[in-house]
Amino acid sequence: MKTRTNKKVTATITPAQFQEAMARYAAAGFRGLEINKAIEAEVNEIVEKYEHELQCTAYSKNAAFEIIKNYCMLNKGELFSKRRSIGTPHGIAGFRLGTPRLKTIKGTNWNNIVSQLKQKLPAYIRTTEEPAKDMLLADRHKETVAPLLVEMGIQVVQDELFYIETKNAA
């Protein structure tokens, strides 16, 4: 179990206090693991207890959904001529409009559309310019890149993080 932090320390701490704190930290971590294992075991028992019933209800719900959907699709004209939904004593069924999206018409593709947009509606073409930071980091040691980074005002920094790794008790 690792814990990392960046806080500054101002108090004086003795080696004995350090050792005692490490022991408490490790004990608390192990106790947390034990608690999580116990919770997981109990949750697994409950899931196993109700798993079959949940599968049956899910199957029943899906079958009923398909029947309701098919009925509504077959009778869409008469059921939904005035409203987009119908109410029953058990709930509401209906049709919603999804989020608008663009789709190409058969015989076209986005590459052709982009070239046409460049000519007819250039304001609707995106061009994003941004530094390729991943490439700069990867090539930061190259002779052609390193001096230019400094010249341009870029520095590579790595934060130092404190961590603790406890030993497994089991």
C-alpha positions in Angstrom: 0.0 0.0 0.0 1.5 3.3 -1.1 0.7 6.8 0.1 2.2 9.9 -1.4 2.2 13.4 -0.2 3.9 16.8 -0.8 3.5 18.6 2.5 6.4 20.4 4.3 7.4 19.3 7.8 8.4 21.9 10.4 8.4 19.9 13.7 11.4 17.9 15.1 10.7 14.2 15.2 12.8 11.6 17.0 13.8 8.3 15.4 11.6 6.5 18.0 8.6 8.7 17.0 9.3 7.9 13.4 9.4 4.1 14.0 6.3 4.3 16.1 4.4 6.2 13.4 5.5 3.7 10.7 4.2 0.9 12.9 0.8 2.7 13.4 0.7 3.5 9.7 1.3 -0.1 8.7 -1.1 -1.5 11.3 -3.9 0.9 10.1 -3.2 -0.1 6.5 -3.5 -3.8 7.3 -6.6 -3.3 9.4 -8.2 -1.4 6.5 -7.3 -4.4 4.2 -8.9 -6.8 6.6 -12.1 -4.7 6.8 -12.3 -4.4 3.0 -11.9 -8.2 2.7 -14.6 -8.8 5.2 -16.9 -6.4 3.4 -16.2 -8.0 0.1 -16.9 -11.5 1.5 -20.2 -10.3 2.9 -21.2 -8.5 -0.3 -20.3 -11.7 -2.3 -22.6 -13.8 0.0 -25.5 -11.3 -0.6 -24.9 -11.2 -4.4 -24.8 -15.1 -4.5 -28.0 -15.2 -2.5 -30.0 -12.9 -4.9 -28.1 -13.6 -8.1 -30.6 -16.1 -9.6 -33.6 -13.9 -8.7 -31.9 -10.9 -10.2 -31.3 -12.7 -13.5 -34.9 -13.9 -13.6 -36.2 -10.4 -13.0 -33.8 -8.9 -15.6 -35.0 -11.5 -18.2 -38.6 -10.8 -17.3 -38.1 -7.1 -17.6 -36.3 -7.3 -20.9 -39.0 -9.6 -22.4 -41.8 -7.2 -21.2 -39.9 -4.2 -22.6 -39.7 -5.9 -26.0 -43.4 -6.6 -26.0 -44.2 -3.0 -25.0 -41.8 -1.5 -27.5 -43.2 -3.7 -30.4 -46.8 -2.8 -29.4 -46.0 0.9 -29.5 -44.1 0.6 -32.8 -47.0 -1.3 -34.4 -49.6 1.2 -33.1 -47.5 4.3 -33.3 -49.9 6.2 -35.6 -52.9 5.9 -33.4 -51.3 5.9 -29.9 -48.9 8.8 -30.5 -50.7 11.0 -32.9 -51.3 13.8 -30.4 -48.5 13.1 -27.8 -45.2 11.4 -27.7 -46.1 9.3 -24.7 -49.0 7.3 -23.3 -49.8 6.7 -19.6 -51.0 3.5 -18.0 -51.7 2.6 -14.4 -48.2 1.1 -14.3 -46.2 3.8 -16.0 -45.5 5.8 -19.1 -44.2 4.6 -22.5 -43.3 6.8 -25.4 -40.8 8.1 -27.8 -38.2 10.7 -27.1 -36.0 12.6 -29.6 -32.4 11.8 -29.1 -29.5 14.3 -29.1 -29.1 15.8 -32.6 -26.1 14.4 -34.5 -24.7 14.6 -38.0 -24.7 11.5 -40.2 -23.5 11.2 -43.8 -25.9 10.5 -46.6 -25.3 7.3 -48.5 -22.6 7.8 -51.1 -20.7 10.5 -49.1 -18.0 10.4 -46.5 -16.5 12.9 -44.0 -13.4 13.5 -46.1 -15.5 14.7 -49.0 -17.6 16.8 -46.7 -14.5 18.4 -45.1 -13.2 19.5 -48.6 -16.6 20.9 -49.5 -16.8 22.8 -46.1 -13.4 24.3 -46.8 -14.8 25.9 -49.9 -18.4 26.7 -49.0 -18.5 27.1 -45.2 -14.8 27.6 -44.0 -16.0 28.9 -40.6 -17.1 25.3 -39.8 -13.7 23.7 -40.1 -11.7 23.3 -36.9 -7.9 23.6 -36.9 -6.3 23.1 -33.5 -2.7 24.1 -32.9 -1.1 23.0 -29.7 2.3 21.8 -28.5 3.0 18.1 -28.8 4.1 17.9 -25.2 4.4 14.1 -25.3 6.9 14.3 -28.2 8.8 17.2 -26.6 9.2 15.1 -23.4 10.3 12.0 -25.4 12.9 14.0 -27.4 14.1 16.3 -24.6 17.6 14.7 -24.6 18.2 15.0 -28.3 20.9 17.4 -29.4 18.5 19.2 -31.7 15.7 19.6 -29.2 17.4 20.2 -25.8 19.0 23.6 -26.4 15.9 24.9 -28.2 13.7 24.0 -25.2 15.7 26.4 -23.0 15.8 29.0 -25.7 12.0 29.0 -26.0 11.5 29.1 -22.3 10.5 25.5 -21.7 11.9 23.4 -18.8 11.3 19.8 -17.9 10.4 19.4 -14.2 9.7 16.4 -12.1 8.1 16.7 -8.7 9.5 14.7 -5.9 6.8 12.9 -4.0 7.1 11.2 -0.6 5.8 7.7 -0.3 5.4 4.8 2.1 5.3 1.2 1.2 4.2 -1.2 3.9 5.4 -4.8 4.0 2.8 -7.5 3.7 2.0 -9.2 7.1 0.6 -12.4 5.6 
